[in-house]
Amino acid sequence: MDDIPGKIVGNTIGAGGFRRLIVRLERPLGRVTPGQFIMLKIPEREVFLRRPFSIYDSRGKTLTVMYRVVGKGTDALAAAAAKAPVMVLGPLGRGFTVNKKNTCLVVAGGIGFAGVRMLLKRLGERGTLFLGVTTGDELKIAEDLEGSRLLTATLDGSRGFAGDVVSLLGRHLDEYRGKSPEVFACGPSGMVKSLRKLLEPSGIPCQVSVEERMACGMGLCFGCVVAMKDETNPYKRVCKEGPVFSLWDLSL
């Protein structure tokens, strides 16, 4: 797979510190499966390794990612000006697989929304989003989402359900009995562990997009492995076999 050159055309900050980066590519990424990601070369010489980002949106030659400043790489990206050149490798990894017969429940924690946004766009009215954030102001990240039902949780109790998003989902699970529910999730490891505890008694199918540090993004360095329940293949690469896995295959 070749790099695709591009230039930054937008790099704005919104509510809760969530930033939206828009890149104009020299050619389209091609077919993108929701849940896939790209490896981005940050336009700063001191940042050597590329950074992985979920594909928030991809339309023709326009690529959008959502991110938060959490370290040296994203700090440098936030400082990048319009027209700064970048290199994009992607789409990479294994995305979500949707069974048309199932009722789709999407769970996102904070910036995890970026990992499921394309999925929700594809699902439209078939999807229900359970979105958990810290403050009500952060709920603006989903303001352009149309079609899907939206249920919200805030840790500070300022909007929607007062508490975490997995507890919110637990309050509504009974509504989907007999409707073949399947859960699709992206968020921090604590959320994923809580989700497993909630769903374990029912065994509801659940696909999770795993967050992990990556170096190459192509499965060559084995630096992003996660533990699996399979004793014959106890580790898998997030960048190659993932980032989407069945929750029930993961060893948490």
DAUR-V888782 format. One record per residue. N is the residue number from 1. RES is the residue in one letter. D_LAST is the distance of its C-alpha to the last C-alpha in Angstrom with 2 decimals. Layout:
BEGIN
n = [N N]
res = [RES RES]
d_last = [D_LAST D_LAST]
END
This chain:
BEGIN
n = [1 2 3 4 5 6 7 8 9 10 11 12 13 14 15 16 17 18 19 20 21 22 23 24 25 26 27 28 29 30 31 32 33 34 35 36 37 38 39 40 41 42 43 44 45 46 47 48 49 50 51 52 53 54 55 56 57 58 59 60 61 62 63 64 65 66 67 68 69 70 71 72 73 74 75 76 77 78 79 80 81 82 83 84 85 86 87 88 89 90 91 92 93 94 95 96 97 98 99 100 101 102 103 104 105 106 107 108 109 110 111 112 113 114 115 116 117 118 119 120 121 122 123 124 125 126 127 128 129 130 131 132 133 134 135 136 137 138 139 140 141 142 143 144 145 146 147 148 149 150 151 152 153 154 155 156 157 158 159 160 161 162 163 164 165 166 167 168 169 170 171 172 173 174 175 176 177 178 179 180 181 182 183 184 185 186 187 188 189 190 191 192 193 194 195 196 197 198 199 200 201 202 203 204 205 206 207 208 209 210 211 212 213 214 215 216 217 218 219 220 221 222 223 224 225 226 227 228 229 230 231 232 233 234 235 236 237 238 239 240 241 242 243 244 245 246 247 248 249 250 251 252]
res = [M D D I P G K I V G N T I G A G G F R R L I V R L E R P L G R V T P G Q F I M L K I P E R E V F L R R P F S I Y D S R G K T L T V M Y R V V G K G T D A L A A A A A K A P V M V L G P L G R G F T V N K K N T C L V V A G G I G F A G V R M L L K R L G E R G T L F L G V T T G D E L K I A E D L E G S R L L T A T L D G S R G F A G D V V S L L G R H L D E Y R G K S P E V F A C G P S G M V K S L R K L L E P S G I P C Q V S V E E R M A C G M G L C F G C V V A M K D E T N P Y K R V C K E G P V F S L W D L S L]
d_last = [32.31 34.67 34.31 35.86 37.98 38.10 39.33 37.88 39.80 37.81 35.49 35.56 33.72 33.16 31.92 29.09 29.39 28.04 30.09 31.19 32.29 34.66 35.67 38.62 38.01 40.82 39.48 36.86 33.28 33.97 31.81 28.52 25.68 23.88 20.57 22.11 22.82 25.55 26.00 28.73 31.20 31.91 35.72 35.85 36.83 34.89 31.55 31.19 27.76 27.20 24.71 22.47 23.15 22.31 25.54 26.71 29.91 32.03 35.61 38.04 38.28 36.55 32.91 31.17 27.99 26.77 25.42 25.40 26.77 24.01 25.56 28.47 27.98 27.70 30.43 32.69 31.93 32.88 36.17 37.00 40.16 41.32 42.41 40.24 39.34 35.77 34.30 31.64 29.70 28.22 27.11 24.08 20.91 19.94 20.30 19.94 21.73 23.69 25.18 28.51 28.58 25.49 25.55 23.39 21.47 20.24 18.05 18.44 17.81 20.60 21.04 18.45 21.64 22.87 20.26 21.34 25.00 26.36 24.57 26.20 29.51 29.38 28.49 31.21 32.10 29.50 26.68 25.71 23.95 22.09 22.35 21.19 22.88 24.19 27.88 30.05 31.60 28.39 28.62 31.34 28.86 29.00 32.77 33.61 31.40 33.72 33.45 29.96 29.71 28.20 26.64 25.84 24.22 25.15 23.86 27.48 28.75 31.40 30.74 29.28 26.81 26.42 22.73 19.38 19.00 16.44 19.04 21.65 20.06 19.87 23.59 24.46 22.46 25.45 27.60 25.91 26.24 28.18 27.70 24.93 22.43 19.70 17.39 17.04 15.09 15.05 14.32 12.60 8.94 10.05 11.55 8.75 6.84 10.44 11.19 8.88 10.56 13.81 13.87 12.62 16.20 17.86 15.65 16.95 16.32 14.18 14.12 12.22 13.82 11.53 13.25 13.77 16.96 19.28 22.52 24.20 22.43 23.78 21.54 24.08 22.59 19.03 18.10 15.24 12.97 9.22 7.54 8.19 8.89 12.50 14.18 17.09 15.31 12.11 12.13 13.42 15.29 14.45 18.23 19.33 17.05 15.53 15.22 14.78 12.37 12.00 9.09 9.42 9.30 5.95 3.80 0.00]
END
